[in-house]
Every structure is written in C-alpha cells, then in structure tokens.
Amino acid sequence: MNWTARRHRFRQILAGTDCITPATVFDPLSARMVEDLGGQVGMFAGSVAAMSILGAPDKMLITASEFAEMALRICRAGDLAVIADADHGYGNAMNVQRTIRELDHSGLAAITIEDTDLPQPFGSEATQLLNIDEAVGKMRAAVSGRVDADLVILARTSAATITGRDDCIARIKAYEKAGVDGIALIGARSLEDLNAHCAATDLPIMLGGIGSLAPKADDLAKMGARICLRGHQPYLASLAATYSAIQQVLGQANSDDAPPVINSAILRQLTREDGYDGDADQFLK
C-alpha cells in the first residue's frame, strides 16, 4: 500500500495553526469509525495496545512485532493518519532503529519514542528517565530508522513532571538538535511551566496528560501545540459496553439495561460490505 497521502496530510496539520484532538483507535473498525465521522487523526496508544493485544496492563510486555502487526491492521483498513505510541522503542537505540523501520512499513503517519527508562529496572519504584545522552542516541536512531522521509518522528518526554522545568527544556532542545520532527510533552506542573516548555522549541508540539491545566484549543495552538491527547474514551467505553452486554447475556443484568447494538446500516458501511459484494458478483459468478 501507499502511505504517502496520509503522511502528507499529517505534516500539513503539524505545519498548520490549529490544535486538534485525535480519537483513540484500536482495531480496523475503530479506525474506520474515526475516518467515516470526519476525524483527521487516530491515536494508537501503547496502553491500549497492551490491553487489546495481550489483555495486559501497560507494563511493557508486548513485543515490537505484535505492535507493528496491529498497527498495520489498523492503517490498511482505510486512509486515516494514525499516530502510534511506540513507548521506549522496545530496547536500546539499535532496537529503536529496527522498531521504526518495522512501523514505517505498517503505514503510520507518526511515531513517538519516549525517554523513560523502560521496562521498569529491578529495584526501582519511581518512574525514571534515561540520561539525556542515551535518550538523544535513541532519538537519532529513530530518525535514522525511517525508510520514508515523510514519516513523522516525535520525541516524547515526561520530564516536566519527573525532573522539572529546566531538565525538560534541556531535553526538548537536545531532541530538536537530534533531528526529530516534533516534541511530545506529557504532563506539566503548572500552566507557567507548560508555556515555558512550549516556548523552548520551534518544532510542532503534541501534548498529553495536562488535565485541568489545559487551556482552550485556540490557546494551545498559540503555544505551538498541534495535537492534544484527551485520554482513550472510545476504547474504555467499548470495554464497558461489552462487559455490560455479556452480563446481560449471562443473565446477570436486567435485559432493559443492555447496551444498544450498532445500527445494521452503519455496520455494513464500516465493514465495506458493498465492496465485498461487488467483488463476489465479479469473481464468484
């Protein structure tokens, strides 16, 4: 498949003046829902991948190949631009390079690589960051690993809430120098800090985990933010609906409380059934 058009659209978003919120995607149908409803960008998060692939919490237990395979299934379902949270890149800098190459072939529009020390080291309790030199090496490897120059590499850091403003700014500047296309900032201790972090770079910014600090989208856009993550409600809501439906089927809940099922016409559209019917008419008759 050709992934160029979606990657160009995503780069246009980064080069624009608006701040948008991606919708969480976790399988082919959820990606088509976002696309059919007019969404510009989907977000495939590491925590969602852990649950949907392995049924596990976000403990760095899935493999790069499992993640890449699911990303391909999501991307080939349509033409949606998808950001993937590739966590720590599944190892050291050389592993990051390999991970980016695999995810490039999966059709993603953008990939984040973070500077958190993952998986959790033995004996540690609090979340720790890699030293800045090792983190820079991983960002350089990520940039080197892409096959298609249109694929966006975002350097992700949680330094704002772990090591503080000065270290966060130092990392932003170091990652920019390493050649990444944008910075993903997770969390902030104050709105003042958030402004300082955003002002430290001319690169486009993706924000996440800012909670009640979040100004309006227009204000975020003026700070240089082009993407703002707002949690994974679509996936969590789908789990809640499935849980309730199973309770109803097993007689553990009142049938009047059963969640609604999807409209058959919408399901037909999501599964692209007309296209399959056309193929059947052409090839099976």
C-alpha positions as CSV (number, residue, x, y, z in Angstrom):
1,M,0.0,0.0,0.0
2,N,1.0,3.6,-0.5
3,W,1.1,5.6,2.8
4,T,2.2,8.9,1.3
5,A,-1.0,10.8,1.2
6,R,-1.9,10.3,4.9
7,R,1.6,11.2,5.9
8,H,1.5,14.4,3.9
9,R,-1.9,15.3,5.5
10,F,-0.4,14.8,8.9
11,R,2.6,17.0,8.1
12,Q,0.1,19.7,7.0
13,I,-1.6,19.5,10.4
14,L,1.8,20.0,12.1
15,A,2.6,22.9,9.8
16,G,-0.9,24.5,10.4
17,T,-2.2,26.8,13.0
18,D,-4.8,24.6,14.8
19,C,-4.6,22.2,17.7
20,I,-6.7,19.0,17.2
21,T,-7.6,16.1,19.3
22,P,-7.1,12.6,17.9
23,A,-9.5,9.8,18.6
24,T,-8.2,6.6,20.0
25,V,-8.1,3.6,17.5
26,F,-7.5,0.0,18.5
27,D,-8.6,-2.1,15.5
28,P,-9.6,-1.7,11.9
29,L,-13.3,-0.9,12.6
30,S,-12.5,1.8,15.1
31,A,-10.1,3.4,12.6
32,R,-12.9,3.4,10.0
33,M,-15.3,5.0,12.5
34,V,-12.9,7.9,13.0
35,E,-12.4,8.3,9.3
36,D,-16.1,8.0,8.4
37,L,-17.1,10.5,11.1
38,G,-14.6,13.1,9.7
39,G,-11.8,12.7,12.2
40,Q,-8.4,13.8,10.9
41,V,-6.1,11.7,13.1
42,G,-6.2,8.5,15.1
43,M,-4.1,7.6,18.1
44,F,-2.9,4.1,18.8
45,A,-1.5,4.2,22.3
46,G,0.9,1.8,24.0
47,S,-1.5,1.2,26.9
48,V,-4.4,0.4,24.5
49,A,-2.2,-1.9,22.5
50,A,-1.2,-3.8,25.7
51,M,-4.9,-4.4,26.5
52,S,-6.1,-5.1,23.0
53,I,-3.2,-7.4,22.0
54,L,-2.3,-9.1,25.3
55,G,-5.1,-8.3,27.7
56,A,-2.5,-6.9,30.0
57,P,-1.8,-3.6,31.8
58,D,0.8,-1.2,30.4
59,K,3.9,-3.0,31.7
60,M,5.9,-3.1,28.5
61,L,5.0,-6.8,27.9
62,I,4.0,-6.7,24.2
63,T,6.7,-7.1,21.5
64,A,7.6,-4.7,18.7
65,S,6.4,-7.2,16.1
66,E,3.0,-7.6,17.9
67,F,2.6,-3.8,17.9
68,A,3.7,-3.4,14.3
69,E,1.2,-6.1,13.2
70,M,-1.7,-4.4,14.9
71,A,-0.6,-1.0,13.6
72,L,-0.7,-2.5,10.0
73,R,-4.2,-3.9,10.5
74,I,-5.4,-0.5,11.7
75,C,-3.7,1.5,8.9
76,R,-4.6,-0.7,6.0
77,A,-8.4,-0.5,6.9
78,G,-8.6,2.9,5.4
79,D,-6.8,6.2,4.8
80,L,-6.7,7.6,8.3
81,A,-3.5,9.3,9.5
82,V,-2.5,7.4,12.7
83,I,0.0,8.3,15.5
84,A,1.5,5.4,17.3
85,D,3.0,5.5,20.8
86,A,5.9,3.1,20.4
87,D,6.9,3.6,24.1
88,H,10.7,3.2,24.5
89,G,11.2,1.6,21.1
90,Y,11.5,-1.8,22.6
91,G,15.1,-1.6,23.7
92,N,18.2,0.4,23.2
93,A,19.0,2.8,20.3
94,M,19.6,0.0,17.8
95,N,16.3,-1.6,18.8
96,V,14.6,1.8,18.3
97,Q,16.0,2.0,14.8
98,R,14.7,-1.5,14.0
99,T,11.3,-0.7,15.5
100,I,10.9,2.4,13.4
101,R,11.7,0.5,10.2
102,E,9.0,-2.1,11.0
103,L,6.5,0.6,12.0
104,D,7.3,2.6,8.8
105,H,6.0,-0.4,6.8
106,S,2.9,-0.5,8.9
107,G,1.6,2.7,7.4
108,L,1.7,5.0,10.4
109,A,1.8,8.8,9.9
110,A,3.7,9.5,13.1
111,I,5.6,7.6,15.8
112,T,6.5,8.7,19.3
113,I,9.7,7.4,21.1
114,E,10.0,8.3,24.8
115,D,12.9,8.9,27.1
116,T,11.5,7.0,30.1
117,D,13.7,4.2,31.5
118,L,11.6,1.2,30.4
119,P,10.9,-1.6,31.2
120,Q,11.0,-0.8,34.9
121,P,14.5,-1.6,36.2
122,F,14.9,-4.0,39.0
123,G,14.7,-2.4,42.4
124,S,13.2,0.9,41.2
125,E,9.9,2.3,42.4
126,A,9.5,5.8,40.9
127,T,9.5,6.4,37.2
128,Q,12.9,7.4,35.9
129,L,14.2,9.0,32.7
130,L,17.2,7.8,30.7
131,N,20.2,10.1,30.9
132,I,20.0,12.7,28.2
133,D,22.9,11.4,26.2
134,E,21.3,7.9,25.9
135,A,17.9,9.5,25.1
136,V,19.4,11.6,22.3
137,G,21.0,8.5,20.9
138,K,17.6,6.8,20.7
139,M,16.1,9.9,19.0
140,R,18.9,10.0,16.4
141,A,18.4,6.2,15.8
142,A,14.6,6.8,15.4
143,V,15.3,9.4,12.7
144,S,17.8,7.2,11.0
145,G,15.5,4.2,11.1
146,R,12.7,5.6,8.9
147,V,12.5,4.4,5.4
148,D,10.1,7.1,4.2
149,A,11.2,10.6,4.9
150,D,7.5,11.7,5.2
151,L,7.1,9.6,8.4
152,V,7.0,11.9,11.4
153,I,9.2,11.1,14.4
154,L,8.1,12.7,17.7
155,A,10.4,12.7,20.7
156,R,8.3,12.1,23.8
157,T,9.3,13.2,27.3
158,S,7.6,13.2,30.7
159,A,10.4,15.3,32.2
160,A,8.0,18.1,33.1
161,T,6.6,16.1,36.0
162,I,9.6,13.9,36.8
163,T,12.7,16.1,36.7
164,G,11.2,19.6,36.3
165,R,11.3,22.6,34.0
166,D,15.0,23.1,33.4
167,D,15.7,19.4,32.5
168,C,12.6,19.3,30.4
169,I,13.7,22.3,28.4
170,A,17.2,20.9,28.1
171,R,15.8,17.7,26.7
172,I,13.5,19.5,24.3
173,K,16.4,21.4,22.8
174,A,18.6,18.3,22.7
175,Y,15.9,16.2,20.9
176,E,15.3,19.1,18.4
177,K,19.0,19.1,17.6
178,A,18.9,15.3,17.1
179,G,16.6,15.9,14.1
180,V,13.1,14.8,15.3
181,D,10.1,16.4,13.6
182,G,8.2,17.4,16.8
183,I,8.1,17.1,20.6
184,A,5.5,15.2,22.6
185,L,5.2,16.7,26.1
186,I,3.4,14.6,28.7
187,G,2.2,16.4,31.8
188,A,3.1,19.7,33.4
189,R,3.3,21.0,36.9
190,S,1.8,24.4,36.1
191,L,0.5,26.4,33.2
192,E,3.6,28.6,33.6
193,D,5.8,25.6,33.1
194,L,3.7,24.4,30.1
195,N,4.2,27.8,28.4
196,A,8.0,27.7,29.1
197,H,8.3,24.2,27.7
198,C,6.4,25.1,24.5
199,A,8.4,28.3,24.1
200,A,11.7,26.2,24.2
201,T,11.2,25.0,20.6
202,D,10.0,26.0,17.2
203,L,9.0,22.4,16.4
204,P,5.4,21.4,16.5
205,I,4.2,20.0,19.8
206,M,1.9,17.2,20.9
207,L,0.5,17.5,24.4
208,G,-0.8,14.8,26.7
209,G,-1.6,14.3,30.3
210,I,-2.2,18.0,31.1
211,G,-5.6,17.5,32.6
212,S,-7.1,20.6,34.2
213,L,-4.2,22.7,33.2
214,A,-5.4,22.5,29.6
215,P,-6.4,25.9,28.2
216,K,-8.7,26.1,25.2
217,A,-7.6,24.6,21.9
218,D,-7.0,28.1,20.5
219,D,-4.7,28.9,23.4
220,L,-2.8,25.6,22.9
221,A,-2.4,26.4,19.2
222,K,-0.9,29.7,20.0
223,M,1.6,27.9,22.2
224,G,2.7,25.8,19.3
225,A,0.6,22.7,20.1
226,R,-0.8,21.0,17.1
227,I,-2.0,17.8,18.8
228,C,-3.6,17.4,22.2
229,L,-4.4,14.0,23.6
230,R,-7.5,13.7,25.8
231,G,-7.5,10.1,27.0
232,H,-8.8,6.9,25.5
233,Q,-12.5,7.2,26.0
234,P,-13.5,5.3,22.8
235,Y,-11.6,2.2,23.9
236,L,-12.7,2.3,27.5
237,A,-16.3,2.9,26.5
238,S,-16.2,-0.1,24.2
239,L,-14.9,-2.3,27.1
240,A,-17.7,-1.0,29.3
241,A,-20.4,-1.8,26.6
242,T,-19.0,-5.3,26.0
243,Y,-18.9,-6.0,29.7
244,S,-22.5,-4.9,30.2
245,A,-23.7,-6.9,27.1
246,I,-22.0,-10.1,28.4
247,Q,-23.6,-9.5,31.8
248,Q,-27.0,-9.3,30.1
249,V,-26.4,-12.4,28.0
250,L,-25.4,-14.4,31.1
251,G,-28.5,-13.3,33.0
252,Q,-26.5,-11.2,35.5
253,A,-28.2,-7.9,34.5
254,N,-31.6,-6.7,33.6
255,S,-32.3,-7.0,29.9
256,D,-33.6,-3.5,29.9
257,D,-30.1,-2.3,30.9
258,A,-28.4,-4.0,27.9
259,P,-26.3,-1.5,25.8
260,P,-27.6,-0.8,22.3
261,V,-26.2,-2.7,19.4
262,I,-24.8,-0.9,16.4
263,N,-27.2,0.0,13.6
264,S,-27.0,-2.5,10.8
265,A,-26.5,0.1,8.1
266,I,-23.6,1.6,10.0
267,L,-22.1,-1.8,10.4
268,R,-22.5,-2.5,6.7
269,Q,-20.7,0.8,6.0
270,L,-17.9,0.1,8.5
271,T,-17.2,-3.4,7.1
272,R,-17.3,-2.0,3.5
273,E,-19.8,-4.8,2.7
274,D,-20.9,-3.2,-0.6
275,G,-17.4,-3.5,-1.9
276,Y,-17.1,-7.2,-0.9
277,D,-20.5,-7.8,-2.5
278,G,-19.2,-6.2,-5.7
279,D,-16.2,-8.5,-5.7
280,A,-18.3,-11.5,-5.2
281,D,-20.5,-10.6,-8.2
282,Q,-17.4,-10.1,-10.3
283,F,-15.4,-13.1,-9.3
284,L,-17.8,-15.7,-8.0
285,K,-20.5,-15.7,-10.6
